[in-house]
Amino acid sequence: MNRNVLEIIDALAAHKDNDSIRVLEELGTNSPDNEVREYTSRALVRKNLHDSLKVVIINQGKGINDLSPSVAMSTINEILSLKDKTEVLKILDDTINMHSDETVKENARSVKSLLALS
């Protein structure tokens, strides 16, 4: 992956505003490049904010629901490595209880189970 792309993703990840989350979601998680999606998803998890975590948990085809196993697993690994898991557990619970897509709900259940074991 291009070094400039990595630096842009890192710079956006360092910002605490919602605009940075929006840009990462629109450009990074929608990229045709698996590496860009993977790095972006991990950056969104590291932000550990409600809006950034929602992007990688509740959206079909993004983060834990990405069709690329490497993107999905790297996102899950990043979630497991969070020190404060309060917000991610809240979003996982909401997803399990309220999301309309069964695949998204099942992925959320799986990640929540892994968190319980970690």
BELHUJO-V683098 format. One line per field, one symbol per residue. psi: psi as a letter, one per 30 degrees, with the letter a starting at -180 (. if undefined). burial: 1 if it has 9 or more other ideal C-beta (glycine too) atoms within 8 Angstrom, else 0. Layout:
psi=???
burial=???
This chain:
psi=kkeeeeeeeeeeffkglfeeeeeeeeeefgkfjeeeeeeeeeeeefehleeeeeefefkkgkbfgkfkeeeeeeeeeeeffkejgeeeeeeeeeeeffkfkeeeeeeeeeeeeeeff.
burial=0000110011011000000110111011101000011111111110111001111111100111110100110111011101001011111111110010000110111011011000
